Amino acid sequence: MKRLFLGLLFLLGVLYGQSQSFQIAVAKYRGGGDWYANLKTSLPNLIDFTNRELDLNIDPEQAIVEVGSPKIFEYPFVHMTGHGNIILNSQEANNLRSYMLGGGFLHIDDNYGMDPYIRREIKKVFPEKEFVPLPASHPIYHQHFELSDGVPKVHEHDGKPPQAFGIFHEGRLVCYYTFESDLGDGWENPTVHNDPPQVHREALKMGANILQFAFLNITNDEQQEY
């Protein structure tokens, strides 16, 4: 836990003009789901875009961290994605809980097919909490980039509108879950899915907002539960 707090203090130094860099991570989990979906270009493209547009100093190389590993506390931001099953044992669930309650931020992006499994497993992490729908008025959509319609739609698949949900602890958003959006695909090189430039950019803008929201010292009033 101490390592995470020290990491966040270090991060504040980065945000206020110091030259150190920090690293974000992709979550590796069990269950047969493809935790590695979009691994090649998704987060690297988002990191590059965010560094350029927000003048941050995120390490260009993403880390990979197992959800049950103590190393997760070294990363202020962890991204989880996939299309299928995910299984958390009690140690992994408790580790993720401690990570988020200790100041870490988890972004889950359903790459289509993950939803029933992640909802089941997150109940192991927070049995007393539910995913809360986040409206377009939430501050996460009004950071460096103004996204007045909320989370963008990247790929149609079944044609349902994009949605986003959050889990809050003491007024702080600790987990942000994007569903029916496919943000991670939108961060990939446009040639991977033949995404139009505008769709690619909107996905990157949303990703940059998520990172900024997670990193900045947002007050509890600004992060009020919706």
N, C-alpha and C positions, 0 to 999 in steps of 0.2 A: 504493500500500500504506500509506503514511504516513497518508493521509486516513482510511483505515478505522481504524487504531489510534487516531488522535485522536478519531474519532467514538465509539469504544468507551469511551475515557476520559471523554468528554463525557457519554456515556450513564450511566456509573457515578455521575457527579455527580447526574444526574436521579434515579436510583434511591435515592440516599442523601439525598434531601430538597431538592435545589436545584430552582429553578423552570423551568429551560430545558426545551424540548420537543424531541422527535426524531421522525423520520419513517420509515415503513416503505414498501416498494415492491412493485409487481406486476411480474413479469418479462415482457417482450415478446420473442417469439422468432419465427423464420422457419419455414416449412414448410407453412403453410396451416392449422395447428391454431388453434383459437380461444383464444388467450392471454387474451383479454378476457372470457372466460366469467365470469359473476357480478360483473362489474366495478362495476356501479352501486351495489349495496348490501352486498355480501359483506364485504369488508375494512372499509368504513366502519362497519358494524354491530359487527364484532369490535373495532375500535379503541374505539368508544364504550363497549362492554361492559367491555373490559379497563381502560380509564381509570377507570370507575366502581367496578368490583369490586376492582381491585388498587391503586387510587390512583396510577396512572401519569399521564404527561403526553405521550402520543403525539399527534403532529399529527393532527387529524381528517381531513385530506386525504391520501389515499394518493398516492404517487408512481408513475410508470410509468417503468421503466428497461429499455433494451435489454440483452440478456445480454452483448453484446460491448462495451458502453460502459464507459469508465473511471469514469463516474458511479456505477456499481454499488457502488463502495467507499465511497460516502457514506451507505449504508444498512446498518445492522447486521442487518436482517432482510428477506429477499426471498421473496415468495410466488409460486409458479408453478402454473398450472392449465390445464385445457383438456380437450377430448374427442378430439383427433385428432393429426395428425402434428406433429413438431417436428424441425427440422434445425439442427445446430450445426456451423459450420465450425471449423477448427483454432484460429483466433483467439478465437472465442466460447468454445470449450471450455477453452482455456487461461485466458481471463479468469475464467470461473466457477471454475475450479480455484484460481486465485490468490485470488479472493474468499473462498472457503471456507477455504483454508489460512491466510489472513491474519486470520481471526477472524470472518468473516461466516457467517450461518446461512441455509440455503436450505430452505424448506418446499415440497415438491411435493405437490399434491393431485390425484389422478386423478379427473377429473369424468366418468369412464366412457368408455373408448376411447383413452386416452392411454398406457396401460401398455406396450404393445410398443415404442412409439416412444421413450418416456423411458428405458426400460432400455437400448435401443440407443445412445442419445445420451450417457447418463451414462457408458457405457464409454469414450467419447472423453475425458470429463473425468477419470475415474479408471480407466484401463485395468487397474491393478493391484489394484483393490478390487471388492468385491461388496456388494450390498444385504444387510444382516443383519436377520433378523426381530427385532422388539423385543417382548418379552413384556409382560404387564400389570404385572409387577413393576418395570419400568423407571421411573426417577425422573420422567420426563416426565409420567407419569400421576398423580403424587403431589406436585404443586406446591400452589398455593393451593386448587385443587379436587382432591378425592379421586375418582379414576376407576378403581376397583378392577378393572373389566372391560377396561380398555384403551381403545383408540379406539372411539368409539360408531358405531353403524350409523345413518345418516341416511336413505338411500333404498335400497330393496330391489333394484331392477333385476333381477339374476339370482339374488338370494337367497343369495349366498355371504357368509360371515362377513367382517367388516371386518378389515383387516390393516394393519400399519405396519412399515416397514423403515428402517434407518439406514445411513449411511456414516460411518465413524469415521476420524479422523486423530489419531494419538498419544493415543488414549483419549478424544478429544473428539468428540462427535456434531456433525458439520458439515452433514449433510443428513438431513432427516426426510421420509419418503415415505409418505403415507396412500393406501391402495388399498381399493376396495370399501367405502368409507365415505361419500364425497361430503360432506366437511366444509364445503367452500365453499358448496354449495347450502344447507346447514343454517344458515350465517351470514346468508344473504339474508333479506329481509323474509319472514315466514312466509306471507304471502298469495301470494308468487311461486310456491311449490310446494305450498301448503296444508299446510304442516308443522304438526303439533300443537305447542303451546307447550313441552312437555317435551322434544321432539326438538330444537327450536330452541335451547333453553337448554343441553342437553347438548353440542350442537355448539359453542356459544359458550364453554362451560366448557373444552372440550378446546382450543379455539383460544387461550384466555387462558393455559392451562398451557403451550402451545407457546411463546408469546411470553415468558412468565416464564422458562421453562427456557433459552430462547435468550439472554435478556438478563442473567440473574444470573450471578455469577462462580462457576459450579458447578465443583467440583474434578474432576480426572481420575478419582479413585477413585469419585466419584458418577456419572461418565459412562462407566464401564467398558463395554467392548464385550460384547454379549450373544450 
